[in-house]
Amino acid sequence: MSRRVLKSLLLMVLLAAPSMALAIAPEINPAPSLPATQAQIDALQKAVVEAQNASSKAQAAAINAQFSGDNAWMLTSAALVLLMTGPGLALFYGGLVRKKNILGTMMQSFAMMGLVTVLWAIVGYSLAFGHGNWFVGGFEHLFLKGVGLNPNLDYATTIPEQTLMIYQLMFAIITPALITGAFAERMKFSAMAIFLSLWSLLVYCPMAHMVWGVGGLLNNVGGRFPSLDFAGGTVVHITSGVSALICCLYLGKRIGYPQTKMQPHSMVLSFIGACLLWVGWFGFNAGSALAASSLATSAFVNTHFAAAAAAIGWSIAEWIHNGKPTALGAISGAVAGLVAITPASGFVQPMSALAIGLLAGFICFFMVFIVKGLFGYDDSLDAFGVHGAGGTLGAILTGLFAASVINPVFGKDAPVGAIDGNWHQVMNQLAGVGIAWAISVVGTLVLLFIVDRIVGLRVSPEEEAAGLDLSQHNEEGYDFAT
């Protein structure tokens, strides 16, 4: 190395030495520190306490905000589900019957809003959501005992139990109301009131407990056959649809059916009712997340997609079969899609929802136009063809399309449906469908037989000819004379 380079290096070291000495000096010979005064210690402790209090308040505010947000969404959802019965279902069914039966038909839906509410408060909620056995809840919540403003941690941690109770009540109201579409224009109001009141307690409540209640046979957490039913495919639609079929078979056909044409008297009313059902269904499905969460968003999206796809599917099938698509077909298809997506809404991805809706549109059309015509039963407003068939289809397809990426209901990374690799879930869904069909058939037959012996089920031929409005309520829906 040259002399010139060595001189340069030596000069750099000499220049850097003072800085290095100052940096190292404190480490070698640190200056003595003064002891903290009591005032400084007290100030530090106070600052720590204030920081802890601020953190606790922030956490409490976040918890209160979530509680309030979830509760607000659930109360809104409850109102949306009630909207589905009145005015939604009342208008939808009311417009489909002949004008002499519109009030009688709408009154059947309205009656459920009153009767089922009282029964639910007395014993229904306890039978459905109380602790019991595999098949039915107990009587711990008789007369709503213990159902207060604190959460029931078995079901939802961020809403009061009374919110859960009133939300589930709206499901209990619409389910028996759906059955009335099968025996429209021919059952006594008194018989309907007794039959559906008993049905709500002896068929609906046990089924709700089996699927959604703690310890239920079909509950997806700990049940013997863990069946996936997010918002009521088995509990609501299969039970009501299959019971509707049994009702129309037991009562027999309307006078003149099928020779006499029995056209809807007001498609405008039915159209409005169907649109209200579509809107209300967001509370039905998205509300079943029991929180204002991302899962509610998923159910909301799936609900809308399935309804749209089913309306298109039914319209295409009708266009091919009859030569023209109709408004009645389009709204019936939308309802069929809403039915089919109900059990799957919180478990599947949006493209799966489109597939479920499209299949529901085609298959429910087939049930209404082909199967009903082939067997000749008088399901007046196609309650079985839409709800029974659509609910069965949706429950099975839930087992096929359920995805853990949407709802890891069986644990993190555990497959949920067949699309995830869990083909056994399809068997569990079939078990749930079979049990729902069985309890609906047996329970409905027994109750119809009992009520028929007590008060009689059918109106007389003269009363049927006059219409339910006059014969059952002594009034008319339309008074054209004035």
VEXNURO-191231 format. One line per 3 residues: number of its first residue (from 1); for each residue x, y, z of C-alpha. Coordinates in Angstrom, 3 decimals. Example, Ala and Ser with C-alpha at 12.3 -4.5 7.8 and 13.67 -1.06 7.14 Angstrom:
VEXNURO-191231
1) 12.300/-4.500/7.800 | 13.670/-1.060/7.140
//
This chain:
VEXNURO-191231
1) 0.000/0.000/0.000 | 1.375/3.460/-0.889 | 2.495/6.018/1.683
4) -0.087/8.425/0.473 | -2.980/6.022/1.181 | -1.654/5.205/4.673
7) -1.506/8.897/5.549 | -5.107/9.383/4.419 | -6.374/6.490/6.572
10) -4.485/7.732/9.631 | -5.964/11.200/9.204 | -9.539/9.805/9.040
13) -9.038/7.819/12.262 | -7.731/10.850/14.116 | -10.672/12.983/12.998
16) -13.265/10.341/14.048 | -11.723/9.597/17.430 | -13.393/12.414/19.455
19) -16.896/11.452/18.242 | -16.334/7.794/19.057 | -15.073/8.707/22.501
22) -18.169/10.795/23.250 | -20.451/7.967/22.108 | -18.690/5.348/24.203
25) -18.096/7.513/27.259 | -21.554/7.156/28.824 | -21.260/3.381/28.561
28) -17.888/3.415/30.299 | -18.519/6.026/32.913 | -22.217/6.873/33.165
31) -23.254/9.989/34.984 | -25.000/9.321/38.295 | -28.837/9.648/38.001
34) -30.931/11.418/40.594 | -33.607/9.346/42.453 | -37.263/9.944/41.347
37) -39.293/12.106/43.680 | -42.600/10.921/45.194 | -44.430/13.473/43.045
40) -42.944/11.935/39.915 | -43.924/8.439/41.044 | -47.497/9.564/41.804
43) -47.744/11.292/38.421 | -46.560/8.143/36.640 | -49.053/5.937/38.517
46) -51.847/8.380/37.731 | -50.931/8.343/34.033 | -50.997/4.524/34.015
49) -54.440/4.421/35.685 | -55.814/7.012/33.266 | -54.482/5.043/30.310
52) -56.103/1.861/31.648 | -59.430/3.656/32.197 | -59.334/5.126/28.696
55) -58.672/1.678/27.216 | -61.538/0.142/29.226 | -63.904/2.908/28.147
58) -62.910/2.428/24.514 | -63.523/-1.321/24.771 | -66.885/-0.762/26.488
61) -67.881/1.772/23.819 | -66.977/-0.696/21.077 | -68.995/-3.461/22.765
64) -71.983/-1.145/23.254 | -71.780/-0.017/19.631 | -71.786/-3.612/18.405
67) -74.650/-4.515/20.740 | -76.693/-1.524/19.580 | -75.924/-2.126/15.905
70) -76.776/-5.816/16.028 | -79.946/-5.155/18.006 | -81.082/-2.461/15.577
73) -80.551/-4.787/12.621 | -82.419/-7.648/14.303 | -85.421/-5.483/15.229
76) -85.513/-4.224/11.640 | -85.307/-7.805/10.381 | -88.168/-8.832/12.656
79) -90.318/-6.062/11.181 | -89.346/-7.173/7.645 | -90.388/-10.761/8.363
82) -93.729/-9.601/9.748 | -94.125/-7.545/6.559 | -93.932/-10.824/4.669
85) -97.153/-12.083/6.272 | -99.117/-8.858/6.349 | -99.281/-7.263/3.859
88) -96.990/-9.451/1.706 | -98.543/-12.912/1.836 | -102.052/-11.523/2.445
91) -101.891/-9.536/-0.808 | -100.112/-12.288/-2.745 | -102.668/-14.960/-1.794
94) -105.590/-12.520/-1.770 | -105.085/-11.508/-5.384 | -104.831/-15.127/-6.546
97) -108.287/-16.184/-5.325 | -111.665/-15.211/-6.764 | -112.973/-11.848/-5.593
100) -115.639/-13.417/-3.384 | -112.868/-14.933/-1.244 | -110.336/-12.126/-0.919
103) -111.199/-11.023/2.628 | -111.547/-14.596/3.838 | -108.121/-15.402/2.429
106) -106.443/-12.288/3.811 | -108.076/-12.852/7.196 | -106.411/-16.254/7.429
109) -102.958/-14.624/7.273 | -104.025/-11.872/9.653 | -105.432/-14.399/12.116
112) -102.015/-16.056/12.354 | -100.490/-12.714/13.319 | -102.787/-12.659/16.345
115) -103.202/-16.291/17.360 | -99.603/-17.441/16.969 | -98.306/-14.382/18.826
118) -100.329/-15.250/21.921 | -99.437/-18.946/21.760 | -95.750/-18.106/21.269
121) -95.715/-15.905/24.347 | -97.435/-18.523/26.490 | -95.586/-21.684/25.480
124) -94.388/-21.710/21.862 | -91.036/-20.006/22.385 | -90.245/-22.352/25.253
127) -91.097/-25.438/23.185 | -88.881/-24.253/20.340 | -85.892/-22.718/22.125
130) -85.972/-24.018/25.674 | -83.698/-26.784/26.920 | -85.418/-30.102/26.391
133) -84.555/-33.265/24.517 | -83.706/-34.071/20.909 | -87.262/-33.415/19.747
136) -88.773/-30.535/21.703 | -87.800/-27.862/24.220 | -89.023/-27.793/27.785
139) -91.233/-25.415/29.759 | -88.496/-23.252/31.309 | -89.726/-20.188/29.382
142) -93.441/-20.718/29.990 | -95.167/-17.311/29.838 | -91.738/-15.957/28.743
145) -90.254/-16.638/32.155 | -86.591/-15.628/32.138 | -86.771/-14.065/28.683
148) -85.375/-10.635/29.417 | -83.129/-7.948/28.003 | -79.849/-9.794/28.481
151) -78.455/-12.062/25.752 | -79.104/-15.796/25.748 | -75.554/-17.000/25.171
154) -76.778/-20.291/23.706 | -78.033/-18.434/20.632 | -76.697/-14.874/20.276
157) -74.239/-12.896/22.379 | -74.942/-9.362/21.163 | -78.742/-9.034/21.230
160) -81.284/-9.256/24.082 | -83.119/-12.561/24.329 | -86.398/-10.694/23.842
163) -85.100/-9.580/20.445 | -84.335/-13.190/19.560 | -87.772/-14.219/20.814
166) -89.694/-11.614/18.795 | -87.626/-12.287/15.677 | -88.320/-16.009/15.826
169) -91.989/-15.282/16.466 | -92.264/-13.751/12.995 | -91.122/-17.082/11.504
172) -93.693/-18.916/13.597 | -96.407/-16.577/12.231 | -95.712/-16.906/8.519
175) -95.164/-20.673/8.472 | -98.778/-21.768/9.190 | -100.020/-18.827/7.089
178) -98.274/-20.379/4.071 | -100.404/-23.522/4.430 | -103.612/-21.563/3.833
181) -102.759/-21.329/0.140 | -103.489/-25.033/-0.297 | -107.036/-25.007/1.109
184) -107.976/-21.514/-0.057 | -111.681/-20.935/-0.793 | -113.016/-23.986/1.063
187) -112.088/-24.276/4.787 | -114.132/-22.881/7.653 | -112.543/-19.976/9.472
190) -113.141/-21.693/12.834 | -111.544/-24.923/11.632 | -108.593/-23.023/10.179
193) -108.014/-21.164/13.448 | -108.063/-24.329/15.576 | -106.077/-26.461/13.147
196) -103.264/-23.970/12.536 | -103.010/-23.021/16.216 | -102.484/-26.667/17.132
199) -100.184/-27.156/14.151 | -97.932/-24.291/15.224 | -97.435/-25.890/18.649
202) -97.263/-29.566/17.687 | -95.507/-29.471/14.316 | -93.690/-26.158/13.931
205) -92.247/-25.800/17.450 | -90.766/-29.328/17.612 | -89.258/-28.915/14.149
208) -87.778/-25.527/15.084 | -86.246/-27.063/18.205 | -84.795/-30.034/16.324
211) -83.021/-27.774/13.829 | -82.224/-24.587/15.773 | -82.722/-25.415/19.462
214) -79.908/-26.346/21.814 | -79.647/-30.146/21.908 | -81.906/-30.593/18.872
217) -81.707/-33.770/16.802 | -80.803/-31.895/13.606 | -78.850/-29.004/15.139
220) -75.571/-28.447/13.274 | -73.793/-28.136/16.626 | -73.993/-31.438/18.458
223) -77.098/-32.853/16.753 | -77.383/-36.527/15.853 | -77.789/-35.549/12.193
226) -76.185/-32.094/11.846 | -78.397/-30.552/9.184 | -77.674/-27.126/7.677
229) -80.711/-24.852/7.627 | -79.714/-21.218/7.878 | -83.158/-19.605/7.780
232) -85.859/-22.252/7.547 | -85.808/-24.538/4.505 | -86.872/-27.512/6.600
235) -88.400/-25.657/9.547 | -90.563/-23.280/7.506 | -90.932/-24.348/3.895
238) -90.899/-28.138/3.965 | -93.213/-28.298/6.967 | -95.699/-25.797/5.518
241) -95.475/-27.082/1.952 | -95.875/-30.777/2.785 | -98.647/-30.007/5.277
244) -100.332/-27.976/2.544 | -100.335/-31.023/0.272 | -101.909/-33.176/2.989
247) -104.555/-30.500/3.595 | -105.666/-30.235/-0.022 | -105.773/-34.020/-0.360
250) -107.790/-34.410/2.858 | -110.302/-31.664/2.042 | -110.752/-32.585/-1.590
253) -111.160/-30.317/-4.579 | -113.094/-27.081/-4.791 | -116.514/-27.360/-6.394
256) -116.047/-27.255/-10.140 | -112.287/-27.851/-10.127 | -110.672/-28.388/-12.629
259) -113.468/-28.005/-15.187 | -114.325/-24.470/-14.069 | -111.598/-21.899/-14.606
262) -110.669/-20.232/-11.322 | -108.496/-17.333/-12.435 | -106.849/-14.855/-10.033
265) -109.169/-11.898/-9.591 | -106.396/-9.290/-9.198 | -102.883/-9.873/-10.459
268) -102.069/-6.317/-9.385 | -102.558/-7.214/-5.719 | -100.553/-10.407/-6.116
271) -97.759/-8.542/-7.878 | -97.502/-6.032/-5.028 | -97.604/-8.856/-2.491
274) -94.795/-10.749/-4.244 | -92.585/-7.657/-4.304 | -93.199/-7.141/-0.591
277) -92.253/-10.765/0.005 | -89.004/-10.256/-1.909 | -88.093/-7.211/0.186
280) -89.170/-8.825/3.450 | -87.094/-11.917/2.686 | -83.912/-9.944/3.333
283) -84.944/-9.839/6.989 | -85.881/-13.510/6.803 | -82.486/-14.692/5.507
286) -79.936/-11.974/6.291 | -81.490/-11.497/9.723 | -80.821/-15.156/10.494
289) -77.150/-14.234/10.958 | -78.403/-12.773/14.280 | -75.937/-9.894/13.877
292) -75.120/-7.040/11.517 | -72.161/-9.016/10.236 | -70.422/-10.064/7.042
295) -72.454/-13.275/7.195 | -75.621/-11.162/7.009 | -74.185/-9.509/3.899
298) -73.553/-12.908/2.315 | -77.106/-14.072/3.048 | -78.516/-10.786/1.726
301) -76.634/-11.095/-1.583 | -77.509/-14.776/-2.020 | -81.186/-14.071/-1.357
304) -81.394/-11.441/-4.081 | -79.413/-13.444/-6.622 | -81.501/-16.586/-6.175
307) -84.815/-14.736/-6.498 | -83.717/-13.063/-9.725 | -82.391/-16.293/-11.250
310) -85.537/-18.233/-10.330 | -87.834/-15.587/-11.828 | -85.892/-15.911/-15.081
313) -85.859/-19.723/-14.914 | -89.624/-20.017/-14.363 | -90.335/-17.462/-17.107
316) -88.167/-19.338/-19.610 | -89.849/-22.645/-18.748 | -93.286/-21.058/-19.070
319) -92.339/-19.384/-22.350 | -91.290/-22.752/-23.758 | -94.307/-24.635/-22.352
322) -97.109/-22.104/-22.905 | -95.740/-19.827/-25.586 | -95.692/-16.666/-23.431
325) -94.182/-15.607/-20.112 | -96.707/-14.263/-17.608 | -96.555/-11.912/-14.653
328) -97.942/-14.697/-12.454 | -95.155/-16.995/-13.604 | -92.445/-14.411/-12.967
331) -93.559/-13.628/-9.413 | -94.138/-17.313/-8.647 | -90.622/-18.041/-9.850
334) -89.159/-15.308/-7.666 | -90.908/-16.739/-4.607 | -89.665/-20.230/-5.522
337) -86.104/-18.923/-5.641 | -86.498/-17.213/-2.296 | -87.788/-20.475/-0.822
340) -84.949/-22.569/-2.217 | -82.153/-20.250/-1.105 | -83.510/-19.934/2.438
343) -81.642/-22.908/3.963 | -78.498/-22.174/1.938 | -78.360/-18.387/2.224
346) -75.735/-18.284/4.975 | -73.610/-21.138/3.653 | -73.070/-20.695/-0.099
349) -71.265/-18.338/-2.468 | -73.100/-15.972/-4.856 | -72.617/-18.110/-7.984
352) -74.027/-21.094/-6.142 | -77.032/-18.957/-5.199 | -77.628/-18.193/-8.874
355) -77.519/-21.923/-9.658 | -79.918/-22.778/-6.818 | -82.346/-20.087/-7.957
358) -82.272/-21.155/-11.594 | -82.890/-24.797/-10.681 | -85.730/-23.785/-8.360
361) -87.423/-21.825/-11.148 | -87.414/-24.805/-13.493 | -88.264/-27.503/-10.943
364) -91.057/-25.620/-9.160 | -92.590/-24.792/-12.561 | -92.498/-28.515/-13.330
367) -94.213/-29.342/-10.030 | -96.971/-26.774/-10.579 | -97.711/-27.346/-14.251
370) -96.819/-31.012/-14.814 | -96.977/-32.930/-11.532 | -100.111/-31.226/-10.182
373) -101.885/-31.762/-13.503 | -100.759/-35.386/-13.619 | -102.094/-36.263/-10.153
376) -105.038/-33.831/-10.203 | -104.854/-32.537/-6.607 | -106.287/-29.081/-5.924
379) -103.464/-27.130/-4.318 | -105.313/-23.843/-4.792 | -102.361/-21.435/-4.684
382) -99.539/-23.953/-5.209 | -98.246/-23.934/-1.654 | -96.791/-27.423/-2.102
385) -95.430/-26.849/-5.593 | -93.504/-23.763/-4.455 | -92.770/-24.224/-0.746
388) -92.746/-27.997/-0.365 | -90.799/-28.699/-3.537 | -88.646/-25.570/-3.333
391) -87.808/-26.145/0.331 | -86.848/-29.779/-0.316 | -84.674/-28.829/-3.273
394) -82.972/-26.022/-1.358 | -82.233/-28.199/1.673 | -80.531/-30.847/-0.462
397) -78.583/-28.333/-2.552 | -77.352/-26.706/0.660 | -75.468/-29.912/1.411
400) -73.966/-29.764/-2.066 | -72.934/-26.089/-2.281 | -72.177/-25.117/1.357
403) -68.655/-23.689/1.576 | -66.395/-23.229/4.595 | -65.079/-19.977/3.131
406) -68.525/-18.468/3.772 | -69.450/-20.147/7.046 | -66.982/-22.551/8.734
409) -69.795/-23.971/10.813 | -67.920/-27.198/11.635 | -64.701/-25.458/12.653
412) -61.812/-23.659/10.982 | -60.624/-25.391/7.791 | -63.207/-28.192/8.234
415) -65.163/-28.962/5.032 | -68.847/-28.057/5.150 | -70.608/-29.240/1.996
418) -69.844/-31.568/-0.886 | -68.188/-28.728/-2.787 | -65.619/-28.681/0.048
421) -65.242/-32.441/-0.021 | -67.743/-33.311/2.719 | -70.175/-35.489/0.754
424) -71.554/-36.921/3.991 | -73.324/-33.590/4.548 | -75.684/-34.439/1.690
427) -76.779/-37.483/3.693 | -77.349/-35.309/6.767 | -79.469/-32.970/4.649
430) -81.517/-35.907/3.374 | -82.055/-37.009/6.979 | -83.333/-33.537/7.853
433) -85.623/-33.516/4.825 | -86.991/-36.959/5.670 | -87.738/-36.020/9.283
436) -89.407/-32.770/8.212 | -91.596/-34.642/5.721 | -92.503/-37.309/8.291
439) -93.507/-34.946/11.105 | -95.475/-32.810/8.632 | -97.419/-35.693/7.118
442) -98.230/-37.475/10.388 | -98.868/-34.348/12.449 | -101.098/-32.745/9.825
445) -103.167/-35.869/9.255 | -103.786/-36.364/12.972 | -104.726/-32.721/13.550
448) -107.020/-32.564/10.510 | -108.821/-35.684/11.690 | -109.316/-34.259/15.201
451) -110.512/-30.833/14.047 | -112.798/-32.396/11.440 | -114.481/-34.414/14.176
454) -114.844/-31.393/16.468 | -116.070/-28.592/14.189 | -115.851/-29.914/10.626
457) -113.302/-28.627/8.132 | -115.156/-27.634/4.965 | -117.742/-24.997/4.412
460) -121.039/-26.226/2.944 | -121.507/-26.209/-0.856 | -123.830/-23.210/-0.493
463) -121.270/-21.301/1.581 | -118.515/-22.151/-0.883 | -120.636/-20.877/-3.761
466) -121.365/-17.627/-1.905 | -117.688/-17.200/-1.028 | -115.772/-17.030/2.242
469) -116.194/-13.267/2.570 | -119.956/-13.490/3.057 | -120.279/-16.979/4.523
472) -117.481/-16.674/7.106 | -117.279/-12.934/7.812 | -120.556/-11.421/6.594
475) -118.826/-8.781/4.494 | -117.434/-8.287/1.002 | -114.053/-7.175/-0.206
478) -115.576/-5.113/-3.015 | -118.851/-3.218/-3.006 | -119.332/-2.182/-6.618
481) -122.927/-1.061/-6.016 | -121.789/1.970/-4.009
//
